[in-house]
Amino acid sequence: MKSTSSLKQFGLFTLGIYILIYGFPFPLDHIPFTYEYFSKYVIALQEKFIIFFGQDLLGIEKLEKIQRTGSGDTTFDYVRIPASITLSILLALVLILIKKTRGQAENFYKWTLIYARYFVGLTLISYGIAKFLEGQFPGPTFYSMEVLFGNISPMGLAWRFFGYSDTYKIFMGLSEIVAGFLLLFRRTSILGALVSISVCLNIVLVNFSFDVPVKLFSSHLLVFSFLVLIPKIKPVVDFFILHKSTTLGEMKPLFEKRKYKIIWLIANLYLIGLIPITRAVSHVQSQKFRTMENEWEGLYSGFDSDSTRFWDKMVLEKNYMVLQTNDGKRDFLSIEEIEAEGHILIKNPDDSEKPHELFIKELDNKQYEILLRIGEKENLAIGDRKDKSDYELIKRGFNWINEYPYNR
């Protein structure tokens, strides 16, 4: 019996420590100055341990953390899982051996589940807010509509599917925000876990089905949601499956002393109030470069053949320009400023003081004269302009009545 109890405590310590290791540096990454004075040193130690684990123990010849890769499924991320599990086991053994902490496993695990609730909840809120903006799933662009279907990656296909419908994006966003906020409060945490499981399961399936490189992180959100639910799984099954009258049990206060209650209240106000607001503001600020008004947006093509011109199509959309050849090669350039009468300044990566220039003029025959000056090169062309409303994907829209399916 004693060995069973010790094994349970060891398991709870291991699981709780793993949750903390995986979630770090949350929530310190939202507290001013903590990164500079604390978090960055712990993160550096973690990275060194993971690289040591991968190279010296797993035999991976070259392992490094790629900064700002946009992927959460790098080799480093996969090595991080067994490395974190190993570290959790070692730390759990230490806690079991220390007499003072030996009997505190259940209490420790209870607090790590609270940590998991906030970690998943605030992550889902951040995900949900992003759905209301253009960052995660942008709507149809000229560039995306001009790419051949067979050349689209599975992730690109999923992003175009979700990005097409604002209604569906709003539904996904609200689902994630509701699940997140329900997880943040003890009285609604079980309902939040149930909603979060359904939301995260959908995210995981999309990531695995369309090769989206956030498989590990989304899987952890799903597992953490299950862990929040498991302590109350019996009354949940009794109510929803067996249709028995049941209760989730008495909800005891986390603290007895008043000063600890006040500290916890302040922490909650910060976590539940300030962090979602700061994330929303951050998301909104990230939209600034996507909201440039560009009256010359369109796909310009149909130019006469010219051996001196290195592009056959030109896309202008918001703050960027794409020059494309007939063989599919593309050059992306950023728009610096849109001046009067079709004069557009293009950022020059080699010399910020001398931007490239684009001049567009509409002719009487609905064609456009385009003069592009890049460095010493100058190209003049006359062609057609295609608006988004000319694409079937855009002009089809929504129809209540369809006598026949319109599936092209």
Secondary structure, DSSP 8 states (H G I E B T S, - for coil): -HHHHHHHHHHHHHHHHHHHHHHTTTTGGGSTTHIIIIIHHHHHHHHHHHHHIIIIIS--SS----TT-S-S-SHHHHHHHHHHHHHHHHHHHHHHHSHHHHTTHHHHHHHHHHHHHHHHHHHHHHHHHHHTSSSSS----HHHHHS-GGG--HHHHHHHHHHH-HHHHHHHHHHHHHHHHHHHSGGGHHHHHHHHHHHHHHHHHHHHHTT-S-HHHHHHHHHHHHHHHGGGHHHHHHHHTS-----------S-SSHHHHHHHHHHHIIIIIIHHHHHHHHHHHTTGGG----TT-EEEE-----TT-S-SEEEEETTEEEEE-TTS-EEEEEEEEE-GGGEEEE--TT-TTS-EEEEEEE-TTS-EEEEEEETTEEEEEEEEEE-GGGSHHHHS---S--SS----
